[in-house]
Protein backbone atom coordinates (compact mmCIF):
# COMPACT_ATOMS: atom_id res chain seq x y z
CA UNK A 1 0.00 0.00 0.00
CA UNK A 2 1.01 3.63 -0.45
CA UNK A 3 2.69 5.11 2.58
CA UNK A 4 3.68 1.80 4.06
CA UNK A 5 6.67 2.27 6.41
CA UNK A 6 9.29 -0.45 6.41
CA UNK A 7 9.95 -1.42 9.99
CA UNK A 8 13.49 -2.75 9.63
CA UNK A 9 16.57 -0.44 9.29
CA UNK A 10 17.44 0.50 5.74
CA UNK A 11 20.67 2.42 6.48
CA UNK A 12 23.72 0.24 6.93
CA UNK A 13 26.10 1.25 9.70
CA UNK A 14 28.70 -1.28 8.65
CA UNK A 15 32.01 -0.48 6.94
CA UNK A 16 32.37 0.01 3.18
CA UNK A 17 31.65 -2.91 0.91
CA UNK A 18 34.67 -3.65 -1.23
CA UNK A 19 38.22 -2.37 -0.63
CA UNK A 20 38.49 -1.33 -4.31
CA UNK A 21 41.91 -2.91 -4.82
CA UNK A 22 43.22 -4.05 -8.18
CA UNK A 23 42.20 -7.62 -7.26
CA UNK A 24 38.66 -6.49 -6.61
CA UNK A 25 36.91 -6.88 -9.94
CA UNK A 26 33.40 -6.88 -8.55
CA UNK A 27 33.61 -10.62 -7.98
CA UNK A 28 30.87 -12.82 -6.72
CA UNK A 29 31.83 -12.34 -3.07
CA UNK A 30 31.93 -8.61 -2.29
CA UNK A 31 32.58 -9.03 1.42
CA UNK A 32 32.54 -6.03 3.72
CA UNK A 33 35.92 -5.02 5.15
CA UNK A 34 36.80 -3.41 8.48
CA UNK A 35 34.62 -2.36 11.37
CA UNK A 36 31.63 -0.14 11.12
CA UNK A 37 32.24 3.59 11.57
CA UNK A 38 30.69 6.05 13.96
CA UNK A 39 29.52 8.87 11.69
CA UNK A 40 29.23 11.22 14.64
CA UNK A 41 32.95 10.98 15.35
CA UNK A 42 33.85 13.06 12.31
CA UNK A 43 31.46 15.87 13.11
CA UNK A 44 32.43 19.07 14.91
CA UNK A 45 30.51 21.89 16.53
CA UNK A 46 32.95 24.41 14.93
CA UNK A 47 32.24 25.57 11.38
CA UNK A 48 35.29 26.64 9.34
CA UNK A 49 38.94 26.92 10.47
CA UNK A 50 39.85 26.50 14.10
CA UNK A 51 41.94 29.34 15.53
CA UNK A 52 42.29 28.00 19.03
CA UNK A 53 45.67 28.93 20.49
CA UNK A 54 46.52 31.36 17.66
CA UNK A 55 47.48 34.95 18.53
CA UNK A 56 45.88 37.96 16.86
CA UNK A 57 48.75 38.66 14.45
CA UNK A 58 48.71 35.03 13.22
CA UNK A 59 45.00 35.36 12.54
CA UNK A 60 45.58 38.57 10.53
CA UNK A 61 44.42 40.92 13.27
CA UNK A 62 47.10 43.51 14.12
CA UNK A 63 47.26 46.07 16.87
CA UNK A 64 47.75 49.76 16.06
CA UNK A 65 51.35 49.55 17.28
CA UNK A 66 52.09 46.55 15.05
CA UNK A 67 50.61 48.30 12.01
CA UNK A 68 52.69 51.40 12.80
CA UNK A 69 55.90 49.32 13.04
CA UNK A 70 55.08 47.61 9.75
CA UNK A 71 54.63 50.95 7.95
CA UNK A 72 57.95 52.21 9.28
CA UNK A 73 59.69 48.99 8.25
CA UNK A 74 58.36 49.30 4.68
CA UNK A 75 59.66 52.88 4.54
CA UNK A 76 63.11 51.74 5.71
CA UNK A 77 63.24 49.12 2.94
CA UNK A 78 62.34 51.81 0.41
CA UNK A 79 65.06 54.10 1.82
CA UNK A 80 67.78 51.48 1.40
CA UNK A 81 66.60 50.74 -2.14
CA UNK A 82 66.69 54.43 -3.08
CA UNK A 83 70.20 54.78 -1.61
CA UNK A 84 71.40 52.08 -4.02
CA UNK A 85 69.71 53.79 -6.97
CA UNK A 86 71.34 57.12 -6.08
CA UNK A 87 74.71 55.37 -5.57
CA UNK A 88 75.01 56.56 -1.99
CA UNK A 89 76.68 54.69 0.83
CA UNK A 90 74.97 52.82 3.64
CA UNK A 91 75.69 55.62 6.10
CA UNK A 92 73.61 58.00 3.98
CA UNK A 93 70.70 55.56 4.08
CA UNK A 94 71.07 55.44 7.87
CA UNK A 95 70.96 59.24 8.05
CA UNK A 96 67.73 59.24 6.06
CA UNK A 97 66.23 56.48 8.23
CA UNK A 98 66.85 58.60 11.33
CA UNK A 99 65.47 61.74 9.68
CA UNK A 100 62.37 60.03 8.36
CA UNK A 101 61.73 58.43 11.77
CA UNK A 102 61.35 61.92 13.25
CA UNK A 103 58.93 62.92 10.48
CA UNK A 104 57.07 59.61 10.86
CA UNK A 105 56.61 60.10 14.61
CA UNK A 106 54.99 63.49 14.01
CA UNK A 107 52.70 62.08 11.30
CA UNK A 108 51.60 59.20 13.53
CA UNK A 109 51.20 61.22 16.75
CA UNK A 110 47.69 61.23 18.23
CA UNK A 111 48.15 63.48 21.25
CA UNK A 112 49.54 66.60 19.56
CA UNK A 113 48.90 69.72 21.64
CA UNK A 114 51.63 72.29 20.93
CA UNK A 115 50.90 74.68 18.07
CA UNK A 116 54.24 74.01 16.31
CA UNK A 117 53.63 70.26 16.50
CA UNK A 118 50.15 70.71 15.05
CA UNK A 119 51.63 72.74 12.17
CA UNK A 120 54.31 70.10 11.52
CA UNK A 121 51.77 67.28 11.56
CA UNK A 122 49.58 69.15 9.09
CA UNK A 123 52.53 69.92 6.80
CA UNK A 124 53.90 66.37 6.82
CA UNK A 125 50.52 64.63 6.51
CA UNK A 126 49.88 66.56 3.32
CA UNK A 127 52.79 64.76 1.62
CA UNK A 128 53.26 61.19 0.44
CA UNK A 129 55.75 58.86 2.11
CA UNK A 130 57.80 58.68 -1.09
CA UNK A 131 58.02 62.48 -1.35
CA UNK A 132 59.19 62.78 2.26
CA UNK A 133 61.82 60.06 1.79
CA UNK A 134 63.09 61.81 -1.35
CA UNK A 135 63.27 65.13 0.50
CA UNK A 136 65.21 63.54 3.37
CA UNK A 137 67.68 62.12 0.83
CA UNK A 138 68.10 65.54 -0.75
CA UNK A 139 69.09 67.15 2.55
CA UNK A 140 71.19 64.23 3.82
CA UNK A 141 73.25 64.16 0.60
CA UNK A 142 73.61 67.94 0.52
CA UNK A 143 74.75 68.14 4.15
CA UNK A 144 77.40 65.45 3.61
CA UNK A 145 78.93 67.01 0.46
CA UNK A 146 77.55 64.36 -1.92
CA UNK A 147 74.60 66.40 -3.17
CA UNK A 148 71.99 64.87 -5.47
CA UNK A 149 69.82 67.11 -7.61
CA UNK A 150 66.04 67.18 -7.40
CA UNK A 151 65.98 65.80 -10.93
CA UNK A 152 68.24 62.86 -9.95
CA UNK A 153 66.05 61.96 -6.98
CA UNK A 154 62.69 62.35 -8.73
CA UNK A 155 63.96 60.20 -11.61
CA UNK A 156 64.67 57.39 -9.13
CA UNK A 157 61.17 57.60 -7.62
CA UNK A 158 58.15 56.22 -9.43
CA UNK A 159 55.08 57.78 -7.86
CA UNK A 160 55.90 61.46 -7.35
CA UNK A 161 56.46 64.40 -9.64
CA UNK A 162 59.31 66.88 -9.67
CA UNK A 163 56.93 69.47 -8.19
CA UNK A 164 55.82 67.27 -5.27
CA UNK A 165 59.42 66.46 -4.36
CA UNK A 166 60.34 70.15 -4.42
CA UNK A 167 57.40 70.90 -2.13
CA UNK A 168 58.51 68.18 0.31
CA UNK A 169 62.06 69.61 0.36
CA UNK A 170 60.63 73.00 1.31
CA UNK A 171 58.54 71.47 4.10
CA UNK A 172 61.62 69.78 5.58
CA UNK A 173 63.50 73.08 5.36
CA UNK A 174 60.59 74.84 7.09
CA UNK A 175 60.98 72.48 10.05
CA UNK A 176 64.76 72.03 9.77
CA UNK A 177 65.39 72.56 13.49
CA UNK A 178 63.27 69.51 14.25
CA UNK A 179 64.32 67.25 11.34
CA UNK A 180 67.89 68.35 10.57
CA UNK A 181 68.97 69.89 13.88
CA UNK A 182 69.56 66.60 15.76
CA UNK A 183 71.54 65.29 12.76
CA UNK A 184 74.13 68.07 12.86
CA UNK A 185 76.80 65.97 14.55
CA UNK A 186 76.15 63.01 12.26
CA UNK A 187 76.41 65.21 9.18
CA UNK A 188 79.84 66.49 10.16
CA UNK A 189 82.14 65.29 7.38
CA UNK A 190 85.91 65.39 7.29
CA UNK A 191 86.98 67.77 4.51
CA UNK A 192 89.20 66.49 1.64
CA UNK A 193 91.98 68.84 2.80
CA UNK A 194 92.06 67.11 6.19
CA UNK A 195 91.85 63.66 4.60
CA UNK A 196 94.76 64.24 2.22
CA UNK A 197 97.02 65.51 5.02
CA UNK A 198 96.33 62.39 7.05
CA UNK A 199 96.73 60.02 4.10
CA UNK A 200 99.97 61.66 2.91
CA UNK A 201 101.39 61.11 6.36
CA UNK A 202 100.18 57.49 6.34
CA UNK A 203 101.89 56.96 2.95
CA UNK A 204 105.10 58.44 4.40
CA UNK A 205 105.30 61.25 1.87
CA UNK A 206 107.07 64.54 2.42
CA UNK A 207 105.21 67.03 4.59
CA UNK A 208 105.31 69.58 1.78
CA UNK A 209 103.45 67.20 -0.58
CA UNK A 210 100.63 66.78 1.89
CA UNK A 211 100.41 70.53 2.52
CA UNK A 212 100.30 71.37 -1.20
CA UNK A 213 97.66 68.70 -1.81
CA UNK A 214 95.61 70.14 1.06
CA UNK A 215 95.68 73.61 -0.51
CA UNK A 216 94.61 72.16 -3.84
CA UNK A 217 91.73 70.41 -2.05
CA UNK A 218 90.66 73.68 -0.40
CA UNK A 219 90.59 75.41 -3.80
CA UNK A 220 88.59 72.53 -5.29
CA UNK A 221 85.94 72.78 -2.57
CA UNK A 222 85.79 76.52 -3.11
CA UNK A 223 84.99 76.12 -6.82
CA UNK A 224 82.44 73.38 -6.22
CA UNK A 225 83.62 71.48 -9.31
CA UNK A 226 83.61 68.20 -7.36
CA UNK A 227 80.23 68.66 -5.73
CA UNK A 228 78.60 65.31 -5.06
CA UNK A 229 81.86 63.34 -5.25
CA UNK A 230 83.11 61.36 -2.22
CA UNK A 231 85.64 63.35 -0.11
CA UNK A 232 88.14 60.45 -0.22
CA UNK A 233 88.33 60.45 -4.02
CA UNK A 234 88.68 64.25 -4.10
CA UNK A 235 91.57 63.98 -1.64
CA UNK A 236 93.24 61.24 -3.70
CA UNK A 237 92.92 63.26 -6.91
CA UNK A 238 94.43 66.34 -5.25
CA UNK A 239 97.35 64.26 -4.03
CA UNK A 240 98.03 63.03 -7.58
CA UNK A 241 98.05 66.63 -8.83
CA UNK A 242 100.46 67.67 -6.09
CA UNK A 243 102.75 64.71 -6.87
CA UNK A 244 103.17 65.94 -10.46
CA UNK A 245 105.47 68.64 -9.08
CA UNK A 246 107.75 66.06 -7.46
CA UNK A 247 109.69 63.97 -9.96
CA UNK A 248 110.69 60.57 -8.77
CA UNK A 249 108.02 60.33 -6.05
CA UNK A 250 105.69 57.45 -6.88
CA UNK A 251 102.99 55.60 -4.99
CA UNK A 252 102.21 51.95 -5.51
CA UNK A 253 98.71 51.33 -7.00
CA UNK A 254 97.71 48.99 -4.19
CA UNK A 255 98.76 51.46 -1.48
CA UNK A 256 96.95 54.27 -3.25
CA UNK A 257 93.74 52.27 -3.50
CA UNK A 258 93.97 51.17 0.12
CA UNK A 259 94.45 54.77 1.28
CA UNK A 260 91.61 56.39 -0.71
CA UNK A 261 89.30 53.41 -1.32
CA UNK A 262 89.40 53.99 -5.09
CA UNK A 263 91.43 52.70 -8.02
CA UNK A 264 94.17 54.87 -9.54
CA UNK A 265 92.16 55.11 -12.78
CA UNK A 266 89.23 56.65 -10.86
CA UNK A 267 91.49 59.14 -9.04
CA UNK A 268 93.20 60.12 -12.29
CA UNK A 269 89.79 60.78 -13.82
CA UNK A 270 88.87 63.07 -10.92
CA UNK A 271 92.25 64.83 -11.27
CA UNK A 272 91.50 65.57 -14.93
CA UNK A 273 88.15 67.10 -13.98
CA UNK A 274 89.86 69.30 -11.39
CA UNK A 275 92.43 70.49 -13.91
CA UNK A 276 89.69 71.31 -16.41
CA UNK A 277 88.11 73.55 -13.77
CA UNK A 278 91.30 75.66 -13.73
CA UNK A 279 93.18 74.13 -10.81
CA UNK A 280 96.02 72.42 -12.65
CA UNK A 281 98.68 72.69 -9.95
CA UNK A 282 99.60 74.08 -6.53
CA UNK A 283 100.24 77.59 -7.86
CA UNK A 284 96.80 77.72 -9.51
CA UNK A 285 95.23 76.57 -6.25
CA UNK A 286 96.93 79.37 -4.30
CA UNK A 287 95.74 81.90 -6.85
CA UNK A 288 92.20 80.61 -6.51
CA UNK A 289 92.34 80.81 -2.72
CA UNK A 290 93.71 84.35 -2.82
CA UNK A 291 90.76 85.46 -4.94
CA UNK A 292 88.33 84.12 -2.33
CA UNK A 293 86.17 86.98 -0.96
CA UNK A 294 87.14 87.86 2.59
CA UNK A 295 84.46 87.72 5.26
CA UNK A 296 83.54 91.06 6.77
Secondary structure as UniProt FT lines:
FT   TURN            2..3
FT   TURN            22..23
FT   HELIX           39..42
FT   TURN            52..53
FT   TURN            56..60
FT   HELIX           64..85
FT   TURN            86..87
FT   HELIX           90..108
FT   HELIX           115..125
FT   HELIX           129..143
FT   TURN            144..145
FT   HELIX           150..156
FT   HELIX           162..174
FT   HELIX           176..179
FT   HELIX           181..183
FT   HELIX           184..187
FT   HELIX           192..202
FT   TURN            203..204
FT   HELIX           207..223
FT   TURN            224..228
FT   HELIX           231..243
FT   TURN            244..245
FT   TURN            247..248
FT   HELIX           253..260
FT   HELIX           264..276
FT   TURN            277..278
FT   HELIX           282..290
//
